[in-house]
């Protein structure tokens, strides 16, 4: 969320799992209308907190670099 500057109006997500002492992390962002998706995947053997956070920041930054700013048009929001 931090790397992607996400909010409650931003379609961003991350999924992490540890398998055999390897952290598998996927970060993803969708365009406001859902027509485009940007995803990056990374792995980290024997993860520690600081290294796992750095991986998340790096993958998030890569997604943001490819996706650019995905601003939501307030006119398209319900309510």
N, CA, C and O of each residue as an XYZ file, in Angstrom:
316
protein
N       0.823     -1.200      0.000
C       0.000      0.000      0.000
C       0.864      1.260      0.000
O       0.564      2.227     -0.700
N       1.917      1.241      0.774
C       2.773      2.422      0.856
C       3.452      2.697     -0.474
O       3.426      3.828     -0.960
N       4.056      1.681     -1.067
C       4.780      1.864     -2.329
C       3.849      2.283     -3.457
O       4.245      3.038     -4.345
N       2.613      1.794     -3.423
C       1.649      2.108     -4.480
C       0.786      3.313     -4.148
O      -0.085      3.689     -4.933
N       1.022      3.921     -2.988
C       0.218      5.049     -2.539
C      -1.259      4.693     -2.588
O      -2.085      5.469     -3.068
N      -1.579      3.502     -2.081
C      -2.938      2.992     -2.128
C      -3.850      3.622     -1.098
O      -3.403      4.144     -0.077
N      -5.134      3.561     -1.387
C      -6.166      4.046     -0.476
C      -7.381      3.140     -0.628
O      -7.335      2.132     -1.334
N      -8.462      3.510      0.041
C      -9.679      2.714     -0.074
C     -10.315      2.843     -1.463
O     -11.254      2.113     -1.779
N      -9.820      3.751     -2.281
C     -10.345      3.944     -3.631
C      -9.376      3.445     -4.707
O      -9.538      3.735     -5.892
N      -8.382      2.699     -4.274
C      -7.364      2.208     -5.189
C      -7.411      0.688     -5.213
O      -7.433      0.048     -4.162
N      -7.425      0.115     -6.399
C      -7.444     -1.347     -6.526
C      -6.015     -1.870     -6.504
O      -5.398     -2.077     -7.549
N      -5.497     -2.082     -5.287
C      -4.152     -2.614     -5.112
C      -4.228     -3.794     -4.162
O      -5.155     -3.909     -3.360
N      -3.238     -4.667     -4.267
C      -3.214     -5.797     -3.362
C      -1.857     -6.449     -3.319
O      -1.003     -6.216     -4.175
N      -1.676     -7.270     -2.304
C      -0.452     -8.051     -2.160
C      -0.831     -9.399     -1.561
O      -1.722     -9.495     -0.717
N      -0.150    -10.415     -2.006
C      -0.376    -11.763     -1.496
C       0.982    -12.371     -1.176
O       1.872    -12.404     -2.026
N       1.135    -12.845      0.035
C       2.404    -13.440      0.456
C       2.144    -14.810      1.053
O       1.138    -15.042      1.725
N       3.081    -15.712      0.788
C       3.038    -17.025      1.425
C       4.471    -17.479      1.630
O       5.372    -17.077      0.894
N       4.675    -18.316      2.632
C       5.993    -18.892      2.884
C       5.895    -20.386      2.648
O       5.033    -21.065      3.206
N       6.787    -20.883      1.815
C       6.822    -22.304      1.473
C       8.282    -22.747      1.505
O       9.112    -22.215      0.766
N       8.594    -23.714      2.355
C       9.965    -24.206      2.498
C      10.958    -23.072      2.770
O      12.015    -22.996      2.144
N      10.604    -22.198      3.708
C      11.453    -21.068      4.106
C      11.724    -20.072      2.979
O      12.725    -19.357      3.018
N      10.846    -20.017      1.978
C      10.952    -19.028      0.906
C       9.673    -18.204      0.903
O       8.569    -18.741      0.811
N       9.842    -16.883      1.006
C       8.709    -15.970      0.917
C       8.401    -15.739     -0.557
O       9.280    -15.359     -1.330
N       7.161    -15.967     -0.938
C       6.674    -15.698     -2.296
C       5.713    -14.522     -2.176
O       4.710    -14.612     -1.467
N       6.008    -13.419     -2.861
C       5.205    -12.210     -2.744
C       4.746    -11.744     -4.117
O       5.537    -11.660     -5.057
N       3.463    -11.445     -4.219
C       2.871    -10.903     -5.442
C       2.234     -9.567     -5.102
O       1.468     -9.469     -4.143
N       2.545     -8.537     -5.881
C       1.888     -7.237     -5.743
C       1.139     -6.952     -7.037
O       1.553     -7.367     -8.119
N       0.020     -6.230     -6.902
C      -0.818     -6.012     -8.072
C      -1.592     -4.711     -7.939
O      -1.948     -4.290     -6.838
N      -1.848     -4.080     -9.087
C      -2.681     -2.888     -9.142
C      -3.544     -2.958    -10.393
O      -3.082     -3.383    -11.452
N      -4.787     -2.542    -10.269
C      -5.707     -2.485    -11.403
C      -6.034     -1.039    -11.710
O      -6.046     -0.188    -10.820
N      -6.300     -0.766    -12.985
C      -6.737      0.577    -13.373
C      -8.114      0.825    -12.753
O      -8.814     -0.132    -12.422
N      -8.513      2.081    -12.591
C      -9.804      2.382    -11.967
C     -10.994      1.704    -12.645
O     -11.959      1.331    -11.978
N     -10.931      1.542    -13.966
C     -12.051      0.900    -14.659
C     -11.875     -0.611    -14.791
O     -12.730     -1.288    -15.362
N     -10.774     -1.138    -14.268
C     -10.539     -2.580    -14.290
C     -10.045     -3.120    -15.622
O      -9.948     -4.335    -15.789
N      -9.735     -2.257    -16.563
C      -9.341     -2.717    -17.895
C      -7.863     -3.096    -18.004
O      -7.459     -3.730    -18.979
N      -7.058     -2.714    -17.019
C      -5.620     -3.017    -17.060
C      -5.167     -3.523    -15.696
O      -5.708     -3.139    -14.659
N      -4.154     -4.401    -15.722
C      -3.614     -4.971    -14.498
C      -2.096     -4.978    -14.591
O      -1.524     -5.309    -15.629
N      -1.456     -4.607    -13.489
C       0.001     -4.654    -13.407
C       0.364     -5.515    -12.218
O      -0.158     -5.326    -11.119
N       1.266     -6.466    -12.440
C       1.615     -7.423    -11.386
C       3.116     -7.678    -11.403
O       3.736     -7.749    -12.465
N       3.682     -7.813    -10.228
C       5.085     -8.202    -10.073
C       5.161     -9.268     -8.993
O       4.416     -9.233     -8.014
N       6.076    -10.220     -9.187
C       6.251    -11.339     -8.277
C       7.718    -11.417     -7.867
O       8.611    -11.187     -8.683
N       7.958    -11.740     -6.604
C       9.326    -11.892     -6.127
C       9.411    -12.984     -5.074
O       8.404    -13.388     -4.492
N      10.617    -13.449     -4.843
C      10.870    -14.477     -3.834
C      12.031    -14.048     -2.955
O      12.916    -13.303     -3.378
N      12.004    -14.535     -1.724
C      13.056    -14.206     -0.778
C      13.321    -15.423      0.094
O      12.465    -15.809      0.890
N      14.506    -16.040     -0.045
C      14.811    -17.197      0.797
C      15.074    -16.759      2.237
O      15.664    -15.706      2.478
N      14.633    -17.571      3.177
C      14.819    -17.332      4.611
C      14.544    -15.868      4.976
O      15.441    -15.159      5.433
N      13.312    -15.427      4.773
C      12.998    -14.003      4.929
C      13.081    -13.520      6.366
O      12.691    -14.213      7.305
N      13.597    -12.319      6.503
C      13.545    -11.589      7.767
C      12.711    -10.338      7.510
O      12.530     -9.931      6.362
N      12.211     -9.737      8.568
C      11.255     -8.634      8.448
C      11.744     -7.507      7.544
O      11.019     -7.086      6.642
N      12.949     -7.017      7.768
C      13.453     -5.876      6.984
C      13.597     -6.236      5.512
O      13.260     -5.431      4.644
N      14.087     -7.418      5.223
C      14.259     -7.842      3.830
C      12.910     -8.058      3.152
O      12.751     -7.740      1.973
N      11.936     -8.597      3.890
C      10.601     -8.810      3.325
C       9.935     -7.465      3.018
O       9.287     -7.304      1.984
N      10.104     -6.510      3.924
C       9.551     -5.176      3.676
C      10.214     -4.534      2.457
O       9.536     -3.915      1.636
N      11.520     -4.679      2.337
C      12.243     -4.121      1.189
C      11.760     -4.755     -0.116
O      11.621     -4.065     -1.126
N      11.506     -6.058     -0.099
C      10.992     -6.738     -1.289
C       9.625     -6.163     -1.663
O       9.370     -5.878     -2.833
N       8.755     -5.993     -0.679
C       7.438     -5.425     -0.940
C       7.523     -4.009     -1.497
O       6.787     -3.656     -2.418
N       8.409     -3.209     -0.945
C       8.597     -1.842     -1.438
C       9.111     -1.850     -2.882
O       8.657     -1.066     -3.715
N      10.057     -2.739     -3.164
C      10.622     -2.813     -4.518
C       9.570     -3.246     -5.528
O       9.432     -2.630     -6.585
N       8.827     -4.303     -5.211
C       7.806     -4.794     -6.140
C       6.704     -3.754     -6.337
O       6.219     -3.558     -7.451
N       6.313     -3.090     -5.247
C       5.311     -2.037     -5.353
C       5.787     -0.889     -6.224
O       5.025     -0.354     -7.028
N       7.052     -0.509     -6.063
C       7.615      0.575     -6.884
C       7.664      0.176     -8.350
O       7.414      1.007     -9.223
N       7.983     -1.088     -8.637
C       8.002     -1.555    -10.026
C       6.614     -1.472    -10.637
O       6.462     -1.027    -11.775
N       5.603     -1.896     -9.894
C       4.226     -1.818    -10.390
C       3.865     -0.364    -10.663
O       3.319     -0.046    -11.719
N       4.165      0.517     -9.719
C       3.820      1.935     -9.874
C       4.544      2.548    -11.070
O       3.966      3.357    -11.796
N       5.809      2.168    -11.283
C       6.552      2.699    -12.424
C       5.909      2.299    -13.746
O       5.859      3.105    -14.674
N       5.422      1.080    -13.844
C       4.788      0.626    -15.082
C       3.371      1.180    -15.228
O       2.947      1.510    -16.335
N       2.637      1.283    -14.122
C       1.234      1.699    -14.187
C       1.065      3.210    -14.220
O       0.079      3.708    -14.764
N       2.002      3.940    -13.650
C       1.834      5.385    -13.544
C       0.785      5.716    -12.503
O       0.365      4.844    -11.742
N       0.359      6.966    -12.461
C      -0.686      7.370    -11.519
C      -2.037      6.922    -12.052
O      -2.403      7.230    -13.186
N      -2.764      6.202    -11.231
C      -4.102      5.725    -11.600
C      -5.130      6.480    -10.773
O      -5.700      5.932     -9.830
N      -5.361      7.717    -11.122
C      -6.296      8.548    -10.362
C      -7.741      8.144    -10.675
O      -8.088      7.810    -11.808
N      -8.543      8.186     -9.656
C      -9.959      7.859     -9.789
C     -10.728      9.136    -10.091
O     -10.568     10.147     -9.407
N     -11.565      9.081    -11.123
C     -12.422     10.214    -11.474
C     -13.598     10.234    -10.493
O     -14.389      9.292    -10.473
N     -13.730     11.291     -9.675
C     -14.811     11.334     -8.677
C     -16.190     11.179     -9.294
O     -17.105     10.702     -8.622
N     -16.367     11.562    -10.538
C     -17.676     11.451    -11.199
C     -18.095     10.000    -11.398
O     -19.278      9.723    -11.597
N     -17.148      9.071    -11.349
C     -17.474      7.660    -11.567
C     -17.786      6.917    -10.271
O     -18.137      5.737    -10.304
N     -17.661      7.599     -9.127
C     -17.864      6.939     -7.845
C     -19.341      6.925     -7.476
O     -20.069      7.879     -7.751
N     -19.778      5.833     -6.849
C     -21.153      5.745     -6.345
C     -21.273      6.583     -5.082
O     -20.338      6.671     -4.285
N     -22.433      7.194     -4.914
C     -22.721      7.917     -3.680
C     -22.151      9.227     -3.668
O     -22.308      9.960     -2.691
